């Protein structure tokens, strides 16, 4: 017998608005932290290598900024999915096969 489809808590508009608001608040904080890290890295690079090609600084800041914001976005989505109960609402149909696999 198939399990009934469980609704995701994110189907509730009020709860979804709260959850996404929390996600974007975390993203704003990570954006500020990213800017601080980029400034510290630029200062460190200037102290370590001096004034070299501007392309070094642009590439380093873009690399740091993109990497940190991508990490924040993906981890934020993981926390959003797990923290809202959305993961528990997903039925992948594999639970019925677990006993067979461990024989």
BELDA-V970325 format. One line per field, one symbol per residue. ss: DSSP state (h for helix, s for strand, l for the rest). phi: phi as a letter, one per 40 degrees, with the letter a starting at -180 (. if undefined). Layout:
ss=???
phi=???
This chain:
ss=llllllllhhhlhhhhhhhhhhhhhhhhhhhhhhhhhhhhhhhhhhhhhllllhhhhhhhhhhhhhhhhhhhhhhhhhhhhhhllhhhhlllllhhhhhhhll
phi=.cccccccccccdcccccccccdcccccccccccccccccccccccccbgcbdcccccccccccccccccccccccccccccccgcccccbcgcccbcccccc
